[in-house]
Amino acid sequence: MKIEINKERLTRIVSKAEKIATKGSTLPALSCLMFDFDGTDLTINSTNLDISLKIVSKVKGSGTGKVLVPAAILNSFLTNLPKRDSVIKLEANNSKLHVTSESTDTIINTQSVDDFPVISDKKSDKLFKISSSDLVKGLNSVWYSTATSSIKPELSSVYVYHDDGDLVFVGTDSFRLAESRILVKNVDTFENILIPYKNTVEMVRLLEDLDEEIEVCFEQDKIIVETHEMTIISRVIDGVFPDYRQIIPKEVKTEVHVLKDDLQQCLKVSSVFADKFNQVTFTISPKDEIFQIESNSSEVGETKNNIKCQINGDSLKLSFNSRYINDCFNSIKSDGLTLKFSGAEKPMIIQGTSDKSFLYLVMPMNR
């Protein structure tokens, strides 16, 4: 197997694939990349058994074959080559990968290809097409709200389902909840799925620099995402997501309209004086037109800050974890926010004033 490939393209592909490979695994093959050349196409495979990646490129070459290369070593080697190297030549022979360019003549020890797991990307007809940016938006808007503990796998996952023309993405750790709705054409029915949140982070990383229509296939035990050069295969969780709609308040007793920048800035100031639980207290008084955020710490001191806003409804006082509130701002593109309250000890709903496709719920803290 002999291959000739542009260095920048190879470096980009290897960098993407290397991040999927497992470091320090008891299975050494999982820390490697599988190079598979059929005479025309070079397929680079990477997997950690939770999520897998295949990247296909047309390259110049002769012969056919497979070689299993340590991912971290190859990635470090390529990223440190001189800029003048524009073309890389690869030749696999026995248990060695011979790499040559204008500046280097290098041999990398390889491993047995028989140790690399088989990655199946066989798809059924249960698929649909969506823009890469929409899929990234849906996942990116909610994954941070999932639980990091694996005690309840369904809560450490992003729940995806179809509802009246929308693809709905949901994440919750039981203290807060994020829901993002993306309008998708030609999606009739498919099984609701739970994608492990760590895999959604990797999917976002792999897709975020693309701008193309991609194909998504939901299977019973996996989700397959296919772009023009990549195939991403993630396992899914076998579980039941809680009926989260039940905890979203139906009645609104107090509503606050505020600029996102103003609330963000106020929370930054308040967090300096917050306790170890990041607690901040909202005092809302429509009569006096006051929206005040207060925080205090026995070690640092205390602060009270007022925000200009429009208030309707009842007065109330509630405490929240400021970090949870801050987490949602990147998911809201509107300049204005609407905060909805249903009374004492009830959750707060945050939405963009001009965009109702995203909803964020935060449970109050006991003061």
C-alpha positions in Angstrom: 0.0 0.0 0.0 1.5 3.3 -1.1 -0.4 6.7 -0.7 0.3 10.3 -1.6 -1.8 12.9 0.1 -1.8 16.7 0.8 -0.3 17.3 4.3 -2.8 19.9 5.4 -5.7 17.5 4.5 -4.1 14.6 6.2 -3.4 16.6 9.3 -6.9 17.9 9.5 -8.4 14.4 9.2 -6.0 12.8 11.7 -6.7 15.7 14.2 -10.4 15.0 14.0 -10.0 11.2 14.3 -7.4 11.4 17.1 -9.8 13.0 19.5 -12.2 10.0 19.2 -9.4 7.5 19.9 -9.2 6.3 23.5 -6.1 7.3 25.4 -4.7 4.9 28.0 -7.2 2.2 27.1 -6.6 -1.4 28.2 -7.2 -2.2 24.5 -4.2 -0.6 22.7 -6.0 -0.8 19.3 -8.6 1.8 20.5 -5.8 4.4 20.8 -5.0 3.9 17.1 -6.3 4.9 13.7 -7.1 2.4 11.1 -5.9 3.4 7.6 -7.8 1.4 4.9 -6.9 2.0 1.2 -8.8 0.3 -1.6 -6.7 1.6 -4.5 -8.8 4.8 -4.8 -10.2 5.9 -1.5 -8.4 6.2 1.8 -10.7 5.5 4.8 -9.4 6.6 8.2 -11.3 4.9 11.1 -11.4 5.8 14.8 -13.4 4.5 17.7 -13.7 4.3 21.5 -16.6 1.8 21.3 -19.0 4.6 22.4 -18.6 6.7 19.2 -16.9 5.9 15.9 -15.7 8.0 13.0 -15.0 7.2 9.4 -13.4 9.8 7.1 -13.0 9.0 3.4 -10.7 10.8 1.0 -9.7 10.2 -2.6 -5.9 9.9 -2.8 -3.2 9.0 -5.3 -1.7 5.6 -4.6 -1.1 2.0 -5.6 -1.9 -1.3 -4.1 -4.4 -1.9 -1.3 -4.1 -2.6 2.4 -4.8 -1.7 6.0 -2.5 -0.4 8.7 -3.2 0.5 12.4 -1.3 3.6 13.5 -1.0 5.1 17.0 -3.2 8.1 16.9 -1.5 10.5 19.3 2.0 9.8 17.8 0.8 10.4 14.2 -1.1 13.5 15.1 1.8 15.1 17.0 4.2 14.1 14.2 2.1 15.7 11.5 1.3 18.9 13.4 5.0 19.6 14.0 6.2 19.1 10.5 7.6 22.2 8.7 5.2 24.4 6.7 7.2 23.8 3.6 6.1 20.1 3.6 3.0 20.1 1.3 2.8 16.4 0.3 3.1 13.3 2.5 3.9 9.9 1.2 2.8 6.8 3.2 3.9 3.3 2.6 2.8 0.3 4.8 5.2 -2.6 5.0 5.1 -5.4 7.5 4.5 -3.8 10.9 5.9 -0.3 9.9 4.5 2.8 8.4 7.1 4.7 6.3 6.3 8.4 6.1 8.3 10.7 3.8 8.1 14.3 2.8 10.5 17.1 1.7 11.9 17.3 5.2 11.3 13.9 6.8 12.0 10.2 6.5 10.2 8.6 9.3 9.2 5.1 10.4 6.2 4.6 12.8 5.6 1.3 14.5 2.1 -0.1 13.9 -0.1 -2.6 15.5 -2.1 -5.6 14.2 -5.1 -4.6 12.2 -6.9 -7.7 13.5 -7.2 -6.1 16.9 -9.2 -3.1 15.7 -13.0 -3.6 16.1 -15.3 -3.8 13.2 -17.3 -0.6 12.8 -20.7 -1.1 11.2 -22.3 1.8 9.4 -25.1 -0.2 7.8 -28.2 2.0 7.6 -31.9 1.3 7.4 -34.4 3.4 5.5 -35.3 5.3 8.7 -33.4 8.4 7.8 -33.9 12.1 7.0 -31.8 15.1 5.9 -31.0 18.2 7.9 -28.5 21.0 7.7 -25.3 20.5 9.7 -25.8 23.8 11.4 -29.3 22.9 12.5 -28.1 19.6 14.1 -25.2 21.4 15.8 -27.6 24.1 17.1 -30.0 21.5 18.5 -27.3 19.5 20.3 -25.3 22.5 21.4 -28.3 24.2 22.9 -29.0 21.5 25.4 -26.2 19.1 26.1 -24.7 21.2 29.0 -28.0 20.6 30.9 -27.5 16.9 31.1 -26.3 15.1 34.2 -22.6 14.2 34.3 -23.1 11.2 36.5 -23.8 7.8 34.9 -26.1 6.7 37.8 -29.1 7.5 35.6 -27.9 7.1 32.0 -31.1 8.6 30.6 -30.3 11.9 32.4 -26.7 11.9 31.1 -28.1 11.9 27.6 -29.6 14.2 25.0 -33.2 13.2 24.3 -34.2 13.6 20.6 -37.7 13.2 19.3 -40.1 14.4 16.6 -43.1 16.6 17.3 -45.4 18.2 14.8 -42.7 19.1 12.2 -40.0 19.9 14.8 -37.0 17.9 15.8 -36.8 18.4 19.6 -33.6 18.2 21.6 -33.9 18.0 25.4 -31.4 17.8 28.2 -31.9 17.8 32.0 -30.1 16.9 35.2 -33.3 17.4 37.3 -32.0 20.9 38.5 -32.5 22.6 35.1 -33.8 21.7 31.7 -33.1 22.9 28.2 -35.4 22.3 25.1 -34.5 23.3 21.6 -36.9 22.9 18.6 -35.6 22.8 15.0 -38.0 22.8 12.1 -37.2 19.8 9.9 -38.8 18.9 6.6 -39.8 15.4 5.6 -39.5 13.8 9.0 -42.5 11.7 9.7 -41.8 9.2 12.4 -38.7 7.6 14.0 -37.9 6.1 17.3 -37.2 8.6 20.1 -33.5 8.2 21.0 -31.1 9.1 23.9 -27.6 10.1 22.8 -24.9 10.0 25.5 -24.0 13.7 26.2 -20.2 13.0 25.7 -21.0 11.8 22.2 -23.1 14.8 21.4 -20.1 17.0 22.4 -17.9 15.1 19.9 -20.6 15.3 17.2 -20.8 19.0 17.6 -17.0 19.3 17.4 -16.9 17.3 14.2 -19.8 19.1 12.5 -19.5 22.7 13.7 -17.2 23.9 10.9 -19.4 22.4 8.2 -22.2 24.1 6.2 -23.9 21.3 4.2 -27.0 19.1 4.2 -26.3 15.9 6.1 -28.1 12.6 6.4 -29.2 11.2 9.8 -30.3 7.7 10.5 -31.8 6.6 13.8 -31.4 2.9 14.6 -32.4 0.9 17.6 -28.9 0.8 19.0 -27.2 3.7 17.2 -27.4 7.0 15.4 -25.5 7.4 12.1 -24.7 10.9 10.8 -23.2 11.1 7.3 -21.6 14.1 5.6 -19.9 14.2 2.2 -16.7 12.8 3.8 -17.5 11.7 7.3 -19.6 9.0 8.9 -20.2 9.4 12.7 -21.7 6.5 14.5 -22.8 6.9 18.1 -24.4 4.3 20.4 -27.6 5.3 22.0 -28.9 4.7 25.5 -31.6 2.0 26.2 -33.8 3.8 28.6 -36.9 6.0 29.1 -36.6 9.8 29.3 -38.8 11.3 32.0 -42.0 13.1 30.9 -40.4 16.5 31.3 -43.4 18.4 30.0 -45.1 17.8 33.3 -42.7 20.1 35.2 -43.0 23.0 32.8 -45.5 25.5 34.5 -48.7 26.2 32.6 -49.5 29.3 34.5 -47.4 32.5 34.6 -47.9 34.9 37.5 -44.9 37.1 37.0 -43.1 38.1 33.8 -39.9 40.1 33.5 -38.5 41.5 30.2 -34.8 42.3 30.3 -31.9 42.7 28.0 -29.6 39.6 27.9 -26.5 41.7 28.2 -27.8 43.5 31.3 -28.7 40.2 33.1 -25.4 38.6 32.1 -23.4 41.6 33.5 -25.4 41.6 36.7 -24.8 37.9 37.3 -21.1 38.3 36.7 -20.9 40.9 39.4 -23.1 38.9 41.7 -21.1 35.7 41.2 -18.0 37.5 42.8 -19.9 37.6 46.1 -21.8 34.3 45.8 -21.3 31.4 48.2 -20.0 28.0 47.3 -23.4 27.0 45.9 -23.4 30.0 43.4 -26.6 31.2 45.0 -28.1 34.5 43.9 -31.5 35.8 45.1 -34.0 37.5 42.7 -36.3 40.1 44.3 -39.0 41.2 41.9 -41.4 44.0 42.7 -43.7 45.2 39.8 -45.2 48.0 41.9 -41.8 49.6 42.5 -40.4 48.5 39.1 -37.5 46.7 40.8 -35.6 43.6 39.7 -32.8 43.1 42.1 -30.2 40.4 42.2 -28.5 39.8 45.6 -25.6 37.6 46.6 -23.6 37.2 49.8 -20.7 35.2 51.2 -19.5 35.2 54.8 -15.9 35.2 53.4 -16.2 37.9 50.7 -19.1 40.2 51.5 -22.4 41.0 49.8 -23.8 42.9 46.8 -27.2 44.1 45.6 -27.7 45.1 41.9 -30.7 46.5 40.2 -31.6 45.8 36.5 -33.6 48.0 34.2 -36.6 45.9 32.9 -40.3 45.7 32.4 -42.2 43.7 35.0 -45.8 42.4 34.9 -47.6 40.4 37.6 -47.0 39.5 41.3 -44.0 40.3 43.5 -41.8 37.4 44.6 -38.4 36.5 45.9 -36.5 33.4 44.7 -32.9 32.1 44.8 -31.1 30.3 42.0 -27.8 28.8 41.1 -26.2 31.6 39.0 -24.0 29.1 37.0 -27.1 27.3 35.7 -28.6 30.6 34.5 -25.3 31.6 32.8 -25.1 28.3 31.0 -28.1 29.1 28.8 -27.1 32.4 27.3 -25.2 31.0 24.4 -28.3 29.1 23.3 -30.4 32.3 23.1 -29.7 34.5 20.1 -32.3 37.2 21.0 -31.0 40.4 22.6 -34.0 40.4 24.9 -35.1 37.8 27.4 -38.4 36.9 29.0 -38.3 35.4 32.5 -41.5 33.7 33.5 -42.4 32.8 37.1 -45.3 30.8 38.5 -44.9 31.7 42.1 -42.7 30.8 45.1 -40.8 27.5 45.0 -41.8 27.1 41.3 -39.2 26.9 38.5 -38.2 29.9 36.3 -38.6 29.8 32.5 -36.1 31.7 30.3 -36.8 32.3 26.6 -35.6 34.7 24.0 -38.1 37.5 23.5 -38.1 37.1 19.7 -37.4 33.4 19.5 -39.6 30.8 21.2 -37.7 27.8 19.7 -35.6 27.5 22.8 -36.9 27.1 26.4 -34.8 26.9 29.6 -36.1 25.9 33.0 -34.2 26.4 36.3 -35.4 25.0 39.6 -35.2 27.5 42.6 -32.8 26.9 45.6 -33.8 26.8 49.2 -32.6 30.1 50.7 
